[in-house]
Amino acid sequence: MNVVSSAVGPARLTSALGLALALALAAVACKKDPPVDSSPKDAAPTTGKAGVVASCDMTTVVGSCNEYAKLSMGLEKGLCQGLKGTFAEGAQAGCPTKDEVGRCTMSDGEVRHYYGLAVGAHGFTAADAEKDCVSSPEIGGKFSPAAP
């Protein structure tokens, strides 16, 4: 003998399934399509200064500013913001040249600009900037003094 003795049990189950199906269809029908990105997928990122796609200006915090030729999935932006720097992308990207004592070009295309003591006690002398660039195992770049 069937445990469900009345027609109310199966009818209630059928109604519940019907309601669930109707709600699911309504949700799918009302779902908004995401905006379509019409930009070409292989397009090069917009740049500010020649070849610079982004920059992190930490001049007021640590006396340097970094320019990036490419980005690593937002890592640079997160680090910049964590160090209280100002992150810029595209046409706004680039480091200032005022008070620059030199720059360090790294193997991955990143360029670190060093600024003198005019930016504060955290600024660099040209000798300290060169030492930071060349001697640091994390950086290991090629130093170029700023033009006089």
N, C-alpha and C positions, 0 to 999 in steps of 0.2 A: 504494500500500500504506500502511496506517495505521502510524504510528510506534509506537503502543502496541500491542504484539503479544500481550500477555496480558490476561486478564480482571482481573488484579490491579490494574492502573492505574485503570480506570474505577470499579472497586469501591471502591478506596481513596478516590477523589475523592468518590464518593457517600457513603461513610461519614463523611468529614470534613465535608461539607456538612450531613449529617444531625445530626452532633454539634454543629456550630455553631448550627443551627436550634434544637435541643433546649436548648442553653445559653441562647440568646437568649430563648426562651419561658419558661424557668425564671426568668431574671432579671426579666422583665416580671411574671410571676406573683407573685414574691416581693417586688416593689417595694412599699414601705410608702407609703400615701397620706399626703400632707402634712396636718397638722392644719387643720381648717376654722376660719377666722376668722368667728365669728358676730356680730362687732360691725358695726353699720351703717356702710357706707362713707362716708356723708355726715355722720356724727356730728362735732360740734365737738370739738376736743381738750380733754382735761380741764385745768382751770385751778386754780392755787393762789389767789393774790390776784386780785381782780377783773380779768378780762381777760388775765391773765398765764399763758401756756402753758409758759414756760421761763425760766430765769434763769442767769446766770453771775456768781458771787460772786468777785471778784478783790480784795476789800478788803485782804487781807493782802499782796497783791503790788503793786497799782497804786493802791489807795485808791478803787476804784469797783466798782459792781455793776450789771449790765445786766439789764433785764427785757424779755422778748420777747412780743409779742402774737401773733406767727406765726413759724413756722420755715421755713428755706430748705434743705430736704433735708440736714439734719445739719451745715450749714456752721457754725452757731453753736456747736454742741457741740465740733466739731473745733478751732475757734479758741479756745474757752474752755479746753479741755484743753491746747492748745499754750501758752497763757499761764499755765498752772499754776493756773487757777481751778477753782471747784467748780460743776459744771453740775447743774441740777435741772430736772425736768419735772413736769407735772401738779400734784397737790396740794402737792408739796414746793417748787414754784417760788415765787420772790419774794425780794426783797432786804430786808435788815434796815433798820430806821429809826434804831437807836441810833448816835449820833455823825454823823448825816447833816447836811451843810451845805447841800445843795441837790440838785436833780435837773434833768435835761435831757430834754425830750420831743422826739423826732425825728419827721420827717414820716411815717415808716413805722410809727409806733406804738411803737418801741423807747424805753425810758426808761432813762437812765443815772443812777444815784445816786452822789453824791460824798460822801466821808467826810472828816472833819476830821483834824487832826494827832494826835488820840487813837489813831488806828489805826497810827501810825508816821510816820516821816519822809516816806513816800510819800503821806501824806494831803494834802488840799486846804484852802486858805482859801476862804471863800465867793467872794471876788473871782477867785481862780484857777480855781475850778470854773466860774463864769459865763463867764470868758474862754475856757476850753476848750470849753464848750458852744456859745457864740455865734460865736466867731471862727474856729474850726476848720472848714476847708472839708469835711473828712470827716464832721463831725457836723452843723454848721449847724442846731442845734435852738433850742428856746425854754427858757430857764432859769427855774426857780422856786426861790427860797431856801427852806430848811427852816423849818418853824414853830418859833418860839422855845420 
